[in-house]
Amino acid sequence: MSLSPDREDFVDPDQPPSRPSSVLSGSGDSFVNYSDGEEEDVESPAPLNPRQVASTLRRDNSRCILCRKQDGLQVYRLVGQDNDDANPSLLWLQGFKFIPAHYDRDNIANLMTLCDAHVATYRARVWRLLPCAEFRKGMLARTPLRGDALQQRNRSASPQLTLPNAQSTLFDVLVFLPELMPPLSPTEPASSRKSRKKGKRAPPPGLSPRVLPSLLSLQIDPYIAYASALEMIGKAYWPPPDEVLRLLEVKCLEIRRRWNNSL
């Protein structure tokens, strides 16, 4: 059957193909139209319950845990800030029974008080908290167990390994991107800040301006802090880790390897 030229569905074979309307016009059901200057909407993190905010501020004495500033404060999550409660780090720790099953990203053990500058740099993975060397020794020796065997071990474990929410732990501060790290105190001299940057004054043997040991005593969960540090440990960043930070990364990765290989 032939088609007459005056039919509305006549297609000129020499005419360039038109773009599918369902892709670019937004008229289809399966596609979204993005103009050249339009950015995809990113869902903002769910706000914290005001009671959780108040409890965290009270626990941290209404100061940034790093620099002790009292203005421009935010309560920020160690992990899970930008996703829902199905956070892989929390699920990983819960799978090994290192944190209770009821912990979600809004549990106070996963919250900390920071000033605006330290929130921005934490979000950019400039720095992380890590349980101190003494606590990490217990983490390395502790083989994850399941069920009744784990419960029995937890009851007899040293308090160093099984922590109630109210107990404090010493934490190191790891500085992965030293040139972006804000001052650690409002009165920190410029010379101290410069020493963290590439090519500046070398620290004494065995010490590093990028690993600040046992700097903070905090009431946050050390296992969650460790999981958060793994977001940068062993990753590619510049400047590369110095010898102290590199050796610490090796030890932290060994903890993870032993845990994962224990099952």
N, C-alpha and C positions, 0 to 999 in steps of 0.2 A: 504494500500500500504506500502511495506517494504522499508527501507532505507539501501542501501549497505554500508559496513564499509568504502569504499574508497571515499565516497561522501565528498566534502569540508565542508558541513554544518553538518557533524556528530558531536555530542556532547558527550563526555565521561561523563557518569553519576557520576563517581568518582572524576572528576576534580573540584577543588574549583571554585566557581563562580568568574568571572572576574569583575573588577570595571567598571561601565559604563563610556565609553570614553567621553560622553558628559559632565560629571560632572568634571572629573579630568584632562582631556587632553586639555580642551579649544576648542575642535573641534565642540561642539554643539553650537546652536544659543542662548540657554537660560541660559547658565552658564558661569561663569568666572573662569579661572584656577588660584588658589593661591598656590604657592609652600610654603614649610614649613617656609622659611625665608622671605617670601614676605608679605608686608603690603598693605592693601587696600589704594589706593590713596585717599587723602582728598583734596578736592578743596580749594584752598587758597581764603581768602576773596577778593572780588573785590577791586582794588585800588581806592582810593579817587581821585576825580577830583583835579588837582593841584591848581585850583582856590579856591576850598574849603579848601584845606590844607593851602594855603597862608592866606586866610581870618581868619581861626581859629588861626593860629600862631599869626597873627597881633592882633586879639581880646585878646588873652591870653598873649600878650607882649613877645612872644617867650620864655616862661618859663613854666616849669612843674607847673600845678596849685596847686600841693601839696607841693613840696619841693623847688620850684623856681629855679631849675637847668636850665641851658641854653644849655647844651650839651646832645647828645643822646636822642633827642626829637622825639616823634611820635604823630600824630593826630589820636585819637582813638574814636570809637563809644561807646556811653553809652549802647545802646542796638543794636542788629542786626549785631554785628561784623562778625559773622560766618554764617549768612544765608542771604536770599534775602530780598527784601522789604516787603514780606508778614510776617513781624515779629509779633508774637502774642501780644507783649506788645504794639507796635504802633497801631495795629488794635484795641486792647482793649480800648486804650485812644481815638482813633478816633471814635469808636462806641459811646462813651459817649460825644463826641464833646469837650473833654478837650484839644486836640491839633488839628490844622487844618488838613483837609483831604489831603492837598498836601504835608504834611510832609512825607519824606521817611527817611531811615536810614542815608542818606548822608546830611540831612539838618544840617546847622551849629548849630542849637539848640540841636542836638544829638551828637555833636563833642566836644572833649576836648583835650588839649595838656598835655601829660604826658612824663616823662622820661622813659627810658627802664625798670627800676626797678618797677615803679608804673604801667606801662602797664602790666608787667608780673603778678603782684599781683592782679591787677583789673581783668585780665582774669581768674585768679585762684579763684576769689571771696573772696579774703582776706579782701577787704574793699569795701565800697560803699558810695556814696553821698546820702544825704537825705535832702529835704527842711527843714528849721529850724522849731522850735516848733510853732512860731507865724504863719507861713504859713500853717502848718499842721492843725491848728485850723480852718482855712478857708476851707481846704480840707474836714475836718470832717463834717462841717456844710453845705457844698455845695452838694445838691442832684442833681445828673445828670438828665438833662431834654433833650428833643428832639425837633427838629423843631423850630417853631416860638417862643415858650416859652423859649427855651434856648437862642436864639439870643437876645430876650428882656432882659433876666436876665444878659447876658454878657455885654450888653450896660450900664446897671446900676450898674454892680458889682464894688467892690473896686478894685483899681489897684493891690492890693495884690494878687488877684485871677486871673486876666486876664493880662498877661504880653506880651508886645511886645518883639521882639527878642533882642533889645538893652538894655533892663532893667535888672539890676542885682538882684539876689536873694541871701539871706544868706543860706548857706548849712552847715549841720552837716556832720562830717565824722564818719562813723560807721566802727569799726574794729572787724570783725568777727573772724579772725584767728591771734591773736596778735603776736604769735611767728614768723610769717612770714612777718609781716609788716615792710617795710623799713622805714628809718628815714623820718620824715615829713619836715625836713629842713636840709640843708647840715651841719649845725653846731649843730644839736640836740645832747645834751649830752647823754652818754650811760645810765645814771641813768634814764632818761626819757623813753628811749626805753625799758629798763628792767621793768619799772613800768607797761607796758602794758601786760607783760607776766604773766602767771598763777603763783600764789603764791607769787607775789612780793608785794611791799608796797601798802597798801590799800589807795585809794583816799579819800579825804574828803567826809563827808556825802552828798548824792545827786549828787555827781560827779562820773565819771567813766573814766578810761583811754581808754575805748573801745567806748565811745560816746563823741566826741569832738564837743560841740555845737557851732553853728554859727561861724565856723572856717573860712569859705571861702565865699567871695562875687563873684558870677560867673554869666556870661551871657549864661547859658544853661537852657533848659526847666525844671522846677522843677517837672512837672508831669512825664516826661520821667525818671528823676533821681529816683523818687519814685518807678516807675515801675521796674526799674533796681534793686533797693534795695530789692524788693519783691522776687528776685531770691534767696536770702539768709534768709530773715526774716521768722521766723517760721520753718526753716529747721533744720536738724540735723547736728551739727558741734561741733568740740572740740578745746578748752575747751568750755563748755556750756556758754550761756550768763550770765553775772553778773546781779544783780537786776535792775540796771539802763537800761541796754540794753534789758533785758527781758520785762520790763514795756513799753519801747518804741516799741518793736515788737508788743505787745498787742494792742497798740493804732494804729499802722500802719495797722494791720490786721482788726481792727474795721473800718477803713476808707474803705478798700476794701469791707468788708461785707456790709456796708451801700450802697455803690455804686452799687454793684451787686444786692442787694435786692430792689433797687429803681425801677427796671424795671418790 
